[in-house]
Amino acid sequence: MQLSAAALRVARRSARAHFTDPARKRGLLVAFEGPDGSGKTTQRKLFKTWLKSEGYDVVTTKWNSSDLIKPIIKSRKAVRALSPEEFSLLHGADFRHRVEQIILPALWDGKLVIADRFLFTGLARDVARGLDLDWVLKLYQPLLWPDLVFYFAVSPITSGKRVTATRMPNFYEAGQDVTDVEDPVESYQRFIARVIREYESLALIFNMITVDAEQSIGDQHRQIRELFLEGQRRPWSPWNTDAVAEWLAGQGMAR
Amino acid sequence: MKASKARLVSVDGVDASAVIAAARRAIVRPGRGGVSHWDASGIFQDLCVADAAAGAPSARTLLLLYAADLAFRLRWEIRPALAAGRTVVAAPYVDTAVAFGRAAGVPVGWLTNLFRFAPPAAERHFVIAKRDAASEDGFVGLACHRVHGVDRRARRKLIGGADAHLRAEAKRRARRKKQ
């Protein structure tokens, strides 16, 4: 679909009107971010169960999970064939496809979307692999900002302990493509320290809500509920106009 | 010095078979150069066999995939050949993807950033297509066929738009050369 300037103008108006209409149930986007072993998936599941019991219509989307791009990434990871640029671009494509196919349609329908990892995962990992933050961030444009981002903070030691307690980290998870360390556990420790450093900077820059993921599961869950109840009243972010407008125009839905 | 003869030449256009033919002609000494083709990584081949239920990709998604394929070609084909002092003809290279993106309405700033990792070609050639010449074995033809929401008429417009961007770029280059 060709996106003309006129179609985008109309789409921007539609996006603003749709998401700021007080009579309409507004869609919400909540992202869970953090390094491997930070317990986000456990918290995401608990949060989803609670939201459903409260009557929310919930949609979940996970990192690297689009039906179209995931198989492409998976087969290349299996043969360890990805450079940092290819890794970044393919994950960017997977993210873009999920934004257009899952996240935006659900938000438009007034649903609550939980993203188990969002674009910040791409930023933290790619920058830890030596790529330029500005280049990577622009790949994700037009940017779609979540209403709330929970960052699950753990130390590299805790992350390493939790991940290696039950399994061996895989080649890319351990960052062996950039550390050149043969032992996956040792490589993971080095790589995750870099990833966490990037996450911590991003958490500050993008105003994420930091959850101390060294606390008990119950304490974290209670904290998330409280923060969500406060945060869900935030107004729709006009920063998201371009992302919604491009999607609407691409679908021929601008009216 | 081997490296001094190394040269990256780009050949871009919407008509895949004409681009390949032009690329072959661009290699002056066949023993000292080669052509780097689109989809050397097989990403688009994999995309073509994907389940239709996965949803059609947008122009931006296709461009991200094109860039991933180009990163692969640079790593395995283009840079090693240049390092060995050979001439490499990249057919297509960056201009074809940019022209498709521009025709689809993708902002030029995003396209410029996307291909920032690709070194500029020492020589750039443009193949101007005959009417509706984009076949599905080239990036523009396949992208126009796969991109979300594009019917036959819109596809033709998109291919024409990409070709017009390439013509304009070729004219700009020619003017700059004269100056």
Interface residues (C-beta under 8 A of the other chain):
Chain A: M1 Q2 L3 S4 A5 L8 S66 D67 L68 I69 P71 I72 S75 R76 S83 E85 E86 L89 L90 G92 A93 R96 H97 E100 Q101 W135 K138 L139 Q141 A249 G250 Q251 G252
Chain B: S41 I43 D46 L47 A50 D51 A53 A54 G55 P57 S58 A59 R60 T61 L64 L65 A67 A68 A71 F72 R75 A103 A104 G105 V106 G109 W110 N113 L114 R116 F117 V147 H148 G149 V150 A154 K157 L158 G161
